[in-house]
Amino acid sequence: MSPAELVPPTLPVVRTVSGSPGGPAWLERLPDLIRELSERWGLVLGEPFAGGSCSWVAPVRRGETRAVLKVGWPHPEAAGEGEALRLWDGRGAVRLYEHDAERYALLLEHCAPGTELGDAVELPVEERLVAGAELVRGLWSAPVPPETGLDRVADVTAAWAVIAEERMARLRPPGFDPALVALGVRLLRELPVTAGREVVVHGDLNPGNVLAAEREPWLAIDAKPMVGDPLYDPWPLIEQIDAPFGRPSPRPVVAARCALVADVLGEDVARLQAWGVARRVESALWAVAERGDLDAGVGMMRQVRTLADLAGL
């Protein structure tokens, strides 16, 4: 394949990386890097997938084995993916066949049919939530060695708390209840350090990162892993599968779905909801500060009120 066929300008990663420092140079090197990895690992390349905002991803074959080659734009959130996949060793996530940490390159298990959990609308919502929770439980079952090189949830969310405070003080966005923001900031600091145990969390377990597979019904991809409180993980599944906050009366729907997921995980539902409060506050202020989207931020703060009430906070 020519460079233009290997890295078409329409790929999301091209648009994302082009404006980043060093991005154009990395994109220029990318076709040669793909060819080098293909030769070293004995791969036959297919056409790249259209998704992936920070990585180039394509189906490949190595002998009779179908796999996926992923070459990431070097950035901190992507640095730990290979190590997490090694630790999980197929428990709830795709298997890692090869890893070149210096080049942010991974050769991964192929998921077929590859349907995203959020798009599997033929399945009842409850069934999809249970499937996601069972997958999470598999991720959490992996032993955590003393040194992983992965970020810690407590450090990441403590930094978010500082940023959230700064954004709230600087922007004072209309429709943002200062007391609710303060609650979210406090939880960002307190929840990770009060966890009863630590696991390797996925870090970005939205339903688009859970794919239908063959070895297991569902497998996780695209981790942004950290070590810390397991209940950091489940909230995006509850929030995004079938958009419960889009219902005319979201409170009972959200309450039932939180209870279902907490029951499958054997975890405290109020703590799960508290993580929802913390993460929604951070996201709401990010939406205003980074996107200038006050309406989205105010909508998220309404969700925060519902979650805080459900959690008794």
Residue pairs with C-beta under 8 A, 6 or more apart in sequence:
1 45
3 31
5 47
6 30
6 31
6 34
6 35
6 45
6 48
7 14
7 27
7 30
7 31
7 34
7 48
7 56
8 14
8 48
10 50
11 48
11 50
11 52
11 56
12 50
12 51
12 52
12 53
13 52
13 53
13 54
13 55
13 56
13 73
14 27
15 53
16 53
16 54
16 73
17 23
17 24
17 26
17 27
17 54
17 73
18 24
18 27
20 73
23 73
26 73
26 74
30 56
30 71
33 71
33 103
33 105
34 45
34 56
34 58
34 69
34 71
37 43
37 69
37 71
37 100
37 103
37 105
37 107
38 44
38 45
38 60
38 69
41 62
41 69
41 98
41 107
42 62
42 63
43 60
43 61
43 62
43 67
43 69
43 107
44 60
44 61
44 62
45 58
45 60
45 69
46 58
46 59
46 60
46 61
47 58
47 59
48 56
48 57
48 58
49 57
49 58
49 59
51 57
52 70
54 72
54 73
54 75
54 77
54 78
55 70
55 71
55 72
55 73
55 78
55 104
56 70
56 71
56 72
57 68
57 69
57 70
57 71
58 68
58 69
59 66
59 67
59 68
59 110
60 66
60 67
60 68
60 69
60 107
61 67
62 97
62 107
66 110
66 112
67 97
67 107
67 108
67 109
67 110
68 94
68 107
68 108
68 109
68 110
68 111
69 105
69 106
69 107
69 108
70 105
70 106
70 107
70 108
71 103
71 104
71 105
72 78
72 81
72 104
72 105
72 106
73 104
74 104
76 151
77 203
77 224
78 104
78 224
79 101
79 104
80 148
80 149
80 150
80 151
80 223
80 224
80 225
80 226
81 106
81 222
81 223
81 224
81 225
82 96
82 99
82 101
82 106
83 148
83 149
83 150
83 225
84 93
84 150
84 200
84 202
84 223
84 225
85 93
85 94
85 95
85 96
85 99
85 106
85 108
85 223
86 96
86 99
87 142
87 143
87 144
87 145
87 148
87 200
88 138
88 139
88 142
88 200
89 95
89 142
90 109
90 215
91 138
91 139
91 141
91 142
92 135
92 136
92 137
92 138
92 139
92 141
92 216
92 219
92 220
93 138
93 139
93 202
93 219
93 220
93 221
93 223
94 108
94 109
94 111
94 213
94 219
94 220
94 221
95 108
95 109
95 215
96 106
96 107
96 108
96 109
97 107
97 108
97 109
98 105
98 106
98 107
99 105
99 106
99 107
100 106
108 221
109 213
109 215
109 219
111 211
111 212
111 213
111 214
111 219
111 221
112 212
112 213
112 214
113 212
114 211
114 212
114 213
115 211
115 212
116 207
116 208
116 210
116 211
116 212
117 128
117 131
117 132
117 207
117 208
117 210
117 211
117 212
117 218
117 237
117 241
118 128
118 206
118 207
118 208
118 210
118 240
118 241
119 207
120 128
120 212
123 131
125 241
125 242
125 257
126 257
126 260
128 207
128 241
128 242
129 237
129 238
129 241
129 257
129 260
129 261
129 264
130 260
130 264
131 210
131 217
131 218
132 205
132 207
132 210
132 218
132 234
132 237
132 241
132 261
133 234
133 237
133 260
133 261
133 264
133 265
134 264
135 210
135 216
135 218
135 219
135 220
136 202
136 205
136 230
136 233
136 234
136 237
136 265
137 264
137 265
139 199
139 200
139 201
139 202
139 220
139 233
140 199
140 200
140 201
140 230
140 233
142 199
142 200
144 198
144 199
144 200
144 227
148 200
148 227
150 200
150 225
150 226
150 227
151 225
151 226
151 227
152 192
152 226
152 227
152 228
153 192
153 201
153 226
153 227
153 228
153 229
153 232
154 192
154 193
154 228
154 229
156 226
157 188
157 189
157 191
157 192
157 232
157 278
157 282
158 188
158 189
158 192
160 188
160 282
161 185
161 186
161 188
161 189
163 282
163 285
164 181
164 184
164 185
164 188
164 281
164 282
164 285
165 185
167 285
167 286
167 288
167 289
168 176
168 178
168 181
168 185
168 285
171 285
171 288
171 289
173 285
173 288
173 294
173 297
173 298
174 294
174 298
175 294
175 297
175 298
175 301
176 284
176 285
176 297
176 298
176 301
177 301
177 305
180 277
180 281
180 301
180 304
180 305
180 308
181 281
181 285
181 301
183 277
183 281
183 308
183 313
184 277
184 278
184 280
184 281
184 282
184 304
185 281
187 274
187 275
187 277
187 278
187 281
188 278
188 281
188 282
191 229
191 231
191 232
191 271
191 274
191 275
191 278
192 228
192 229
192 232
195 228
195 229
195 230
195 231
197 230
198 227
198 228
198 229
198 230
199 227
199 228
199 230
200 225
200 226
200 227
201 225
201 226
201 227
201 228
201 229
201 230
201 232
201 233
202 209
202 220
202 223
202 224
202 225
202 233
203 223
203 224
203 225
203 226
203 232
203 233
204 222
204 223
204 224
204 236
205 220
205 233
205 234
205 236
205 237
206 236
206 237
206 240
207 236
207 237
207 240
207 241
209 220
209 221
209 222
209 223
210 218
210 219
210 220
210 221
210 237
211 218
211 219
211 220
211 221
212 218
213 219
226 232
229 275
230 265
230 267
231 265
231 267
231 268
231 271
231 272
231 275
232 275
234 261
234 265
234 272
234 275
235 272
235 275
235 276
235 279
237 261
238 244
238 254
238 257
238 258
238 261
238 272
238 276
239 245
239 276
239 303
244 250
244 253
244 254
244 257
245 254
245 299
245 302
245 303
245 306
247 253
250 303
250 306
251 306
251 309
251 310
254 306
254 307
254 310
255 310
258 269
258 272
258 273
258 276
258 310
259 269
261 272
262 268
262 269
262 272
263 269
265 272
270 310
270 311
270 312
271 311
273 307
273 308
273 310
273 311
274 307
274 311
274 313
276 303
276 307
276 311
277 304
277 307
277 308
277 311
277 313
280 300
280 301
280 303
280 304
280 307
281 300
281 301
281 304
283 300
284 296
284 297
284 298
284 300
284 301
284 304
285 297
287 293
287 296
287 297
287 300
288 294
288 296
288 297
